[in-house]
Amino acid sequence: MCVGLSAKVVSLKDGMAIVDASGAKRSISAQLLTDLNPGDYVMVHAGTAIAKITDNDTDETDSLLEEL
């Protein structure tokens, strides 16, 4: 099973993004997605942003992870 985590984009530079995932900031690849801006939410898997998501998606993901 693969797990993706939701994160908020803090900044972008040269195909990389700094994201905030529940308070933990990390650098990830943003090369798979176009039209990303600071403040957007993304699904992160294996250090790569794989999908742009909405704030509602983030709330649902966080809720499910808390249940585990």
N, C-alpha and C positions, 0 to 999 in steps of 0.2 A: 504494500500500500504506500502511496506517495502522499506526503502532506505538504500543502502550501500554506504559508502564513501571510496574513494581510499586513501591509505596512504603508505608512504615509511618506510620500516623497518630500524630502526636505530641500535637496538641491540636486542639480544636474550639471555634468561637465564631461565632455569627451566620451559619450556613450556609457558613462557610469552614473549611478544615482546614490546619494546618501539617503537612507530611509530610516524611519523611526517605527520600530515594531514593539509596541507596548513599552516604550521608554528606552529600549535598546537601539542604539544607532549603529548602522553598519553600511558598508559600501557594497553595492551589487551592480551587476550588468543590467543596463537598460536598453541594450542594442536590439532586442526583439520587438520593442514597442516604439511607435512613433507618436508624436503629439502628446508627450508627457510634460507636465508642468509641476513645479513645486505646489504642494497641497493636494495633488491627486493621490488616490489610493491604488495600490497594485497588489497582485497576488505574487508572492515570491516563493520560488522553489529552486533549491540547489544553487543559491546565490545569484539567481536571474529573475528579473521581473517577467512573468509569463502572461499576465493579463492585467488590464486596467479594470478596476472594480469601483462600485459606488460605496458611499459611506454606510448604507444599509447592509451591503454584503459584508463589510468589515464587522459590523455589530453582530451579525449572525455567526460569522466565523469565530469571533471572540467568545460568544456565548457557548458554542459547541465545545471549544477547547477547555473552557472552565468546567464543563460537565465531566470531561474526561479526567 
